[in-house]
Amino acid sequence: MGVWSRFMSKKLVSGSVIGVVGGASGYWFLSKTSPERQTVENSFTTNYEPSPCARWEWNWDHRDPKSLVKPLKKVDDPESQNDYNKAVEMKKGRAIRHLILVRHGQYNLDGMTDSQRTLTELGRKQAALSGERLKHLALPYDEIVRSTMTRAQETAEIIGKSLMHLKLVNCPLLEEGSPIPPEPPVGHWRPEASQFFQDGARIESAFRKYFYRADPSQKSDSYTIIVCHANVIRYFVCRALQYPAEGWLRISLGHASLTWVSIYPDGRVSLRTLGDCGHMPKDCLTR
């Protein structure tokens, strides 16, 4: 037997021994492993069950296509099934609705009335910077909707100077207020229950007016600028993401900051930016 043949013979025998030992070791390990270890699955597979508050409500805006057509009566009838599917398809939107929420600029806190709570010089500069930022994004905006409170009116007018082609639309529903008792509560801010009752209904009405998936007739994506207030925007964000609305006061927003929410045709909602002030220099950042 040559040297090469003897070498290959020893290699085969060694490999066989190693294979037998390895197989026996593997069998011992598997036989000693607890059943729990063998059935462990990743949290994002079938082993995962989201908590009740984490489940997404697909018909949150009452515009889910299946909720807009008559229920299918004859489940086993192919013709009825086809008619139902066609009706649902006709109700489906194709466009994305983008809402860009802008908080007003810094204003005079010493004003006794709303008309006296005008923007400060810094607040006007903040609004101008945000207007330029929106202009540079070069998105196909459709309009600027603004709260009827003085500081929001002024902020929208300054932003409008950078977007001269857009019309300004007033909406009293967007005025500042107390949307819902915050959790956890804070000692320095305690509105009366009656104020939450009145403001909460109004701000919720504003949410329902502007937050919804696109209608099937809308052919292209839309971009709407909404100039309003911190409490209103924070409440909107919690509602849109289906987070507990009571957590709105845990969010902090800078003056003239930009918050971008996108609503997709299937009802999903995405928060693209929250309180973006990156376009402002350090000396213009206030809250």
Disulfide bonds with the S-S distance in Angstrom:
none
